[in-house]
């Protein structure tokens, strides 16, 4: 049934999102959102420290990224506080105990239409940029770098400020 759902097909890259009767912003690239650089937490940060950092910096959420660059998930202030208060996690536990490890990624070159489809089901999407890296023996691999975190509010703000 997912394959009969155009929004699911667009979100997962199986269908091009150039369709008729879409809003003026539908085909604009995600990079036009001018996202600010994200706050990134390493996996060994404690829940207590994550709460302090997020509150101090005024963020609701932050990606958790291993030093290797692997995106492990997303930590949110509300989920961390809820988990600790419910006894599912301790303040001293690593933040990896309370992360959302199911999240959507979107590239800078993807369209706001695709982003819109993702945000219909998800609270956020992690904006990634892929780059080729080479190691000492000359072999290469693609590495994803977290470029930002985008929410429905970011999309709404962009649309309302640039309404035609």
C-alpha distance (Angstrom), angle and dihedral (degrees) to the residues before:
residue distance angle dihedral
X1 . . .
X2 3.83 . .
X3 3.79 88.8 .
X4 3.80 89.3 60.2
X5 3.79 90.9 55.4
X6 3.82 110.3 86.7
X7 3.81 92.9 -163.9
X8 3.81 91.7 55.1
X9 3.81 89.9 46.7
X10 3.84 91.5 50.8
X11 3.81 93.0 45.1
X12 3.80 91.3 52.6
X13 3.80 95.4 43.9
X14 3.80 98.3 -111.4
X15 3.79 96.2 114.6
X16 3.77 131.7 41.6
X17 3.77 112.2 -118.7
X18 3.79 96.2 -142.0
X19 3.77 97.9 115.9
X20 3.77 132.0 144.2
X21 3.81 126.5 -94.6
X22 3.78 95.7 28.4
X23 3.82 123.0 144.9
X24 3.83 119.5 -91.1
X25 3.82 92.1 -101.9
X26 3.84 96.8 50.3
X27 3.83 97.3 101.3
X28 3.82 98.0 36.8
X29 3.80 113.0 116.5
X30 3.82 122.5 -108.0
X31 3.82 89.9 -121.4
X32 3.82 88.8 71.5
X33 3.82 89.5 70.2
X34 3.83 89.0 79.1
X35 3.79 93.0 -142.2
X36 3.77 119.1 -165.1
X37 3.79 119.1 -117.8
X38 3.79 109.9 -85.3
X39 3.76 128.1 -117.3
X40 3.81 106.0 -117.0
X41 3.79 126.5 -160.0
X42 3.79 125.7 -156.4
X43 3.82 116.5 -130.8
X44 3.81 95.1 -110.3
X45 3.83 93.5 61.5
X46 3.81 109.2 116.0
X47 3.79 122.7 -122.0
X48 3.82 88.9 -114.5
X49 3.81 92.4 52.8
X50 3.82 91.8 44.4
X51 3.82 90.4 54.3
X52 3.81 91.1 48.3
X53 3.81 93.5 47.7
X54 3.80 94.7 46.5
X55 3.81 92.3 48.1
X56 3.78 94.2 44.5
X57 3.80 93.5 48.9
X58 3.81 94.6 40.5
X59 3.81 97.3 -118.6
X60 3.80 127.7 140.0
X61 3.79 94.2 -160.5
X62 3.78 143.5 8.7
X63 3.80 136.2 -169.5
X64 3.80 117.1 -110.5
X65 3.79 108.9 -138.5
X66 3.81 128.3 -179.9
X67 3.80 117.5 -129.6
X68 3.82 87.0 -107.1
X69 3.81 87.7 63.9
X70 3.81 95.6 -108.0
X71 3.81 110.2 145.6
X72 3.80 105.4 -130.5
X73 3.78 99.5 179.8
X74 3.75 146.1 -78.2
X75 3.78 129.1 -66.2
X76 3.78 119.2 -155.1
X77 3.76 127.4 -164.5
X78 3.80 93.3 -130.4
X79 3.82 95.3 48.8
X80 3.80 91.9 47.0
X81 3.81 93.0 49.9
X82 3.82 92.5 44.1
X83 3.82 92.3 49.2
X84 3.80 93.2 49.2
X85 3.81 94.3 44.7
X86 3.82 91.4 48.0
X87 3.80 90.7 51.3
X88 3.81 93.7 -116.4
X89 3.81 89.9 118.3
X90 3.79 137.1 19.2
X91 3.79 126.3 -130.2
X92 3.81 87.6 -116.4
X93 3.84 94.5 52.8
X94 3.80 118.4 107.3
X95 3.76 113.7 -98.3
X96 3.82 89.3 -115.3
X97 3.83 87.0 78.0
X98 3.81 91.0 67.8
X99 3.81 104.6 33.9
X100 3.77 127.9 120.5
X101 3.79 102.4 -122.3
X102 3.80 94.2 -177.0
X103 3.78 108.7 75.9
X104 3.76 139.9 138.5
X105 3.78 124.0 -112.7
X106 3.77 125.7 -155.1
X107 3.79 130.5 -175.0
X108 3.79 128.9 -128.1
X109 3.81 89.6 -115.2
X110 3.82 94.2 52.2
X111 3.79 119.1 103.2
X112 3.78 128.4 -103.2
X113 3.81 85.0 -122.6
X114 3.79 90.4 63.4
X115 3.80 89.3 45.3
X116 3.80 89.9 51.2
X117 3.82 90.1 54.4
X118 3.82 90.6 50.8
X119 3.80 93.1 48.2
X120 3.79 92.1 53.6
X121 3.81 87.6 74.6
X122 3.81 105.1 18.2
X123 3.81 129.3 59.1
X124 3.79 91.7 -139.6
X125 3.78 144.5 -0.5
X126 3.78 127.2 -143.0
X127 3.79 110.8 -126.8
X128 3.78 109.5 -141.5
X129 3.75 134.9 -173.7
X130 3.78 118.6 -153.5
X131 3.76 120.0 -145.2
X132 3.76 132.9 175.0
X133 3.79 115.1 -117.5
X134 3.76 128.1 -168.0
X135 3.78 126.1 -152.6
X136 3.80 129.6 -151.8
X137 3.81 96.6 -80.2
X138 3.80 92.7 51.6
X139 3.79 98.3 -106.2
X140 3.77 115.8 134.8
X141 3.77 137.6 -147.6
X142 3.78 136.8 178.5
X143 3.79 115.6 -106.8
X144 3.78 124.7 -166.7
X145 3.78 118.3 -141.2
X146 3.79 120.9 -163.6
X147 3.78 106.5 -118.6
X148 3.79 98.1 174.5
X149 3.75 149.0 -44.1
X150 3.78 118.0 -103.8
X151 3.80 128.3 -161.7
X152 3.77 134.9 -175.7
X153 3.82 87.8 -99.5
X154 3.83 89.8 59.8
X155 3.80 90.6 52.5
X156 3.80 92.8 44.8
X157 3.81 91.5 49.1
X158 3.82 91.4 50.8
X159 3.81 92.7 48.6
X160 3.81 94.8 46.1
X161 3.83 93.7 47.5
X162 3.78 93.2 48.2
X163 3.82 100.3 36.4
X164 3.79 110.4 151.5
